[in-house]
Amino acid sequence: MSVMIELLFRTRGPETVHHFNQQCKNPMQVQEQLLLGMLRRNRDTAIGRKYDFGSIDSIGQFQEKVPILSYQDHEPFIQASLNGEPAQLTAQSPCFYATTSGTTGTPKYIPVTPESRKAKSSLLQVWLSKFFIDHPKLFSGRMLSVISPEVESMSPAGVPCGAESGHGYRSAPKPLKAVYSSPYDICEIEDYDAKYYTLLRIAVAQPVSFLFSCNPSTVLLIAQRMEEFADDIIGDIRNGTLSAKYEVPETIRKECEPYLHADPVRADELERIRLEVVR
């Protein structure tokens, strides 16, 4: 576990949570200030001019002037932004486009700006601070998280597009990266079984104190994969290996080597746990 991360949340966490709780005492005022600030900063964008952001000075006026919009309504602005046209949805130029999985249609592109990235970081700090206060052992071990590649394609204007999970990992401060149970490169493994096997083989050999996922189905999938891979994982941990039966590129195997030490004691412990679960 990172001593720096624990120190950060012990010293700054209570203050962060206190500030958030103070804001919650008057949520409408805080939300209106937040909204009006965003409208002012983005009034000269294409969408800002279309809905006259510059004349809006209350939540009520915003509701009157700006209809409820779907992704399809935003898509022309996003496509123009992808092509390099400035100031479409945001005054700041996107530095990244987070893509959705496309399970219910074609993938969607969500612009990420330096401002929105900073806002997300602040929100994550509030969430983790409260989590740490309620669960002081949160960072006593590593974090198991399934991530996808940060860069899956490039926009016509040359801006990277990919998974928000990978982008979060790559852009995280070094102390926070140290909390992850596995190196980033594992998410680049193309073979689905090999990716999950390598992730779990490395994670299970370590003390994992929490599992992070934006989708609860991932938690179930991890449990299913653990059961499926149990024999190979326990054998690899015992021998300090990464099974050759899974299609892991040699370059990524090299990156995994520091995590692959023989640990017969841990293998025996996992075997006992497995037998107890079966009973």
Solvent accessible surface area in square Angstrom, and as a share of the most:
residue,aa,sasa,rsa
1,M,69,0.31
2,S,16,0.10
3,V,114,0.66
4,M,128,0.57
5,I,9,0.05
6,E,48,0.22
7,L,107,0.53
8,L,60,0.30
9,F,10,0.04
10,R,130,0.48
11,T,86,0.50
12,R,130,0.47
13,G,1,0.01
14,P,71,0.45
15,E,124,0.56
16,T,25,0.14
17,V,12,0.07
18,H,109,0.49
19,H,110,0.49
20,F,81,0.34
21,N,72,0.37
22,Q,80,0.36
23,Q,68,0.30
24,C,66,0.39
25,K,152,0.64
26,N,73,0.37
27,P,72,0.45
28,M,129,0.58
29,Q,92,0.41
30,V,44,0.25
31,Q,100,0.44
32,E,53,0.24
33,Q,108,0.48
34,L,99,0.49
35,L,30,0.15
36,L,27,0.13
37,G,8,0.07
38,M,81,0.36
39,L,8,0.04
40,R,144,0.52
41,R,124,0.45
42,N,22,0.11
43,R,121,0.44
44,D,103,0.53
45,T,0,0.00
46,A,19,0.15
47,I,12,0.06
48,G,1,0.01
49,R,157,0.57
50,K,130,0.55
51,Y,32,0.12
52,D,68,0.35
53,F,22,0.09
54,G,52,0.50
55,S,53,0.34
56,I,13,0.07
57,D,97,0.50
58,S,34,0.22
59,I,36,0.18
60,G,35,0.34
61,Q,62,0.28
62,F,55,0.23
63,Q,128,0.57
64,E,144,0.65
65,K,81,0.34
66,V,18,0.10
67,P,72,0.45
68,I,179,0.91
69,L,44,0.22
70,S,55,0.35
71,Y,41,0.16
72,Q,117,0.52
73,D,68,0.35
74,H,49,0.22
75,E,76,0.34
76,P,87,0.55
77,F,27,0.11
78,I,6,0.03
79,Q,84,0.38
80,A,16,0.13
81,S,13,0.09
82,L,11,0.06
83,N,79,0.41
84,G,43,0.42
85,E,93,0.42
86,P,102,0.64
87,A,35,0.27
88,Q,25,0.11
89,L,35,0.17
90,T,38,0.22
91,A,57,0.45
92,Q,75,0.33
93,S,77,0.49
94,P,25,0.16
95,C,44,0.26
96,F,1,0.00
97,Y,1,0.00
98,A,11,0.08
99,T,30,0.17
100,T,58,0.34
101,S,92,0.60
102,G,25,0.24
103,T,120,0.70
104,T,131,0.76
105,G,42,0.41
106,T,113,0.66
107,P,69,0.44
108,K,60,0.25
109,Y,66,0.25
110,I,77,0.39
111,P,29,0.18
112,V,15,0.09
113,T,6,0.04
114,P,63,0.40
115,E,61,0.27
116,S,49,0.32
117,R,94,0.34
118,K,154,0.65
119,A,53,0.41
120,K,95,0.40
121,S,66,0.43
122,S,59,0.38
123,L,118,0.59
124,L,64,0.32
125,Q,48,0.21
126,V,30,0.17
127,W,110,0.39
128,L,13,0.07
129,S,0,0.00
130,K,91,0.38
131,F,61,0.26
132,F,9,0.04
133,I,78,0.39
134,D,79,0.41
135,H,100,0.45
136,P,77,0.48
137,K,160,0.68
138,L,7,0.03
139,F,3,0.01
140,S,68,0.44
141,G,3,0.03
142,R,73,0.27
143,M,15,0.07
144,L,13,0.07
145,S,12,0.08
146,V,35,0.20
147,I,16,0.08
148,S,40,0.26
149,P,29,0.18
150,E,23,0.10
151,V,70,0.40
152,E,100,0.45
153,S,52,0.33
154,M,109,0.49
155,S,8,0.05
156,P,105,0.66
157,A,53,0.41
158,G,42,0.41
159,V,32,0.18
160,P,37,0.23
161,C,1,0.01
162,G,0,0.00
163,A,13,0.10
164,E,53,0.24
165,S,46,0.30
166,G,0,0.00
167,H,10,0.04
168,G,30,0.29
169,Y,18,0.07
170,R,116,0.42
171,S,55,0.36
172,A,14,0.11
173,P,85,0.54
174,K,172,0.73
175,P,33,0.21
176,L,35,0.18
177,K,69,0.29
178,A,46,0.36
179,V,1,0.00
180,Y,34,0.13
181,S,2,0.01
182,S,8,0.05
183,P,19,0.12
184,Y,25,0.10
185,D,46,0.24
186,I,4,0.02
187,C,6,0.03
188,E,76,0.34
189,I,6,0.03
190,E,170,0.76
191,D,53,0.28
192,Y,119,0.45
193,D,60,0.31
194,A,0,0.00
195,K,25,0.11
196,Y,12,0.04
197,Y,0,0.00
198,T,0,0.00
199,L,12,0.06
200,L,1,0.00
201,R,0,0.00
202,I,1,0.00
203,A,1,0.01
204,V,17,0.10
205,A,15,0.12
206,Q,28,0.12
207,P,101,0.64
208,V,57,0.32
209,S,42,0.27
210,F,24,0.10
211,L,65,0.33
212,F,63,0.26
213,S,40,0.26
214,C,124,0.74
215,N,79,0.40
216,P,111,0.70
217,S,66,0.42
218,T,23,0.13
219,V,72,0.41
220,L,109,0.54
221,L,44,0.22
222,I,10,0.05
223,A,59,0.46
224,Q,94,0.42
225,R,31,0.11
226,M,56,0.25
227,E,138,0.62
228,E,112,0.50
229,F,7,0.03
230,A,12,0.09
231,D,95,0.49
232,D,41,0.21
233,I,2,0.01
234,I,14,0.07
235,G,26,0.25
236,D,10,0.05
237,I,0,0.00
238,R,88,0.32
239,N,97,0.50
240,G,19,0.18
241,T,63,0.37
242,L,15,0.08
243,S,21,0.13
244,A,97,0.75
245,K,139,0.59
246,Y,26,0.10
247,E,131,0.59
248,V,10,0.06
249,P,63,0.39
250,E,122,0.55
251,T,104,0.61
252,I,15,0.08
253,R,39,0.14
254,K,131,0.55
255,E,87,0.39
256,C,0,0.00
257,E,94,0.42
258,P,109,0.69
259,Y,70,0.27
260,L,30,0.15
261,H,108,0.48
262,A,58,0.45
263,D,36,0.18
264,P,69,0.43
265,V,118,0.68
266,R,55,0.20
267,A,0,0.00
268,D,61,0.32
269,E,64,0.28
270,L,20,0.10
271,E,56,0.25
272,R,138,0.50
273,I,78,0.40
274,R,81,0.29
275,L,87,0.43
276,E,112,0.50
277,V,120,0.69
278,V,116,0.67
279,R,221,0.81
